[in-house]
Amino acid sequence: MWGRTVSKADELEEAVIAWLNEPGPALLNVKVDTMTLVMPPKIEWGSAYGMVLYSAKAMLQGQSADVFAMIRENL
């Protein structure tokens, strides 16, 4: 079984091409920043509402540092 770990953005495209060209099972592990948001091509109301709800719950549970870190990383 083919496997590879990628931790730098400039290695990703080559790794994805090699991964897709494998004839059998293959595993591609991509390391990302834990606070990075994955944004869809079109933001829908449900997604935005879910993010606001998550942020409000996190703030109420004393995890405001995590919310501010996520905002800082993604703006």
KAKAUR-V854104 format. One record per residue. N is the residue number from 0. RES is the residue in one letter. OMEGA is omega in degrees with one decimal (none if undefined). BURIAL is b if it has 9 or more other C-alpha atoms within 8 Angstrom, else e. Layout:
# KAKAUR-V854104
n=N res=RES omega=OMEGA burial=BURIAL
n=N res=RES omega=OMEGA burial=BURIAL
This chain:
# KAKAUR-V854104
n=0 res=M omega=179.7 burial=e
n=1 res=W omega=177.0 burial=b
n=2 res=G omega=179.5 burial=e
n=3 res=R omega=175.3 burial=e
n=4 res=T omega=-179.7 burial=e
n=5 res=V omega=178.2 burial=b
n=6 res=S omega=178.8 burial=e
n=7 res=K omega=-176.2 burial=e
n=8 res=A omega=-177.6 burial=e
n=9 res=D omega=177.3 burial=e
n=10 res=E omega=-170.8 burial=b
n=11 res=L omega=-175.8 burial=b
n=12 res=E omega=179.1 burial=e
n=13 res=E omega=-179.4 burial=e
n=14 res=A omega=179.4 burial=b
n=15 res=V omega=178.2 burial=b
n=16 res=I omega=178.9 burial=e
n=17 res=A omega=179.8 burial=e
n=18 res=W omega=-179.4 burial=b
n=19 res=L omega=-179.5 burial=e
n=20 res=N omega=178.6 burial=e
n=21 res=E omega=-178.7 burial=b
n=22 res=P omega=-177.7 burial=e
n=23 res=G omega=179.1 burial=e
n=24 res=P omega=-179.4 burial=e
n=25 res=A omega=-179.4 burial=b
n=26 res=L omega=177.5 burial=b
n=27 res=L omega=179.8 burial=b
n=28 res=N omega=-178.7 burial=e
n=29 res=V omega=179.2 burial=e
n=30 res=K omega=179.5 burial=e
n=31 res=V omega=175.2 burial=e
n=32 res=D omega=-175.7 burial=e
n=33 res=T omega=-178.2 burial=e
n=34 res=M omega=-179.1 burial=e
n=35 res=T omega=176.5 burial=b
n=36 res=L omega=174.6 burial=e
n=37 res=V omega=-174.0 burial=e
n=38 res=M omega=175.3 burial=e
n=39 res=P omega=179.9 burial=e
n=40 res=P omega=-179.9 burial=e
n=41 res=K omega=179.6 burial=e
n=42 res=I omega=-179.4 burial=e
n=43 res=E omega=-177.0 burial=e
n=44 res=W omega=-177.8 burial=e
n=45 res=G omega=179.1 burial=e
n=46 res=S omega=179.7 burial=e
n=47 res=A omega=179.1 burial=b
n=48 res=Y omega=178.6 burial=e
n=49 res=G omega=179.9 burial=e
n=50 res=M omega=178.1 burial=e
n=51 res=V omega=179.4 burial=e
n=52 res=L omega=177.4 burial=e
n=53 res=Y omega=-178.2 burial=e
n=54 res=S omega=179.6 burial=b
n=55 res=A omega=178.9 burial=e
n=56 res=K omega=179.7 burial=e
n=57 res=A omega=179.2 burial=b
n=58 res=M omega=-179.8 burial=b
n=59 res=L omega=179.7 burial=e
n=60 res=Q omega=176.2 burial=e
n=61 res=G omega=179.9 burial=e
n=62 res=Q omega=-177.7 burial=b
n=63 res=S omega=178.7 burial=b
n=64 res=A omega=178.2 burial=e
n=65 res=D omega=179.6 burial=e
n=66 res=V omega=179.7 burial=b
n=67 res=F omega=176.6 burial=e
n=68 res=A omega=178.6 burial=b
n=69 res=M omega=178.4 burial=b
n=70 res=I omega=-179.3 burial=e
n=71 res=R omega=-178.9 burial=e
n=72 res=E omega=-172.0 burial=e
n=73 res=N omega=176.6 burial=e
n=74 res=L omega=none burial=e
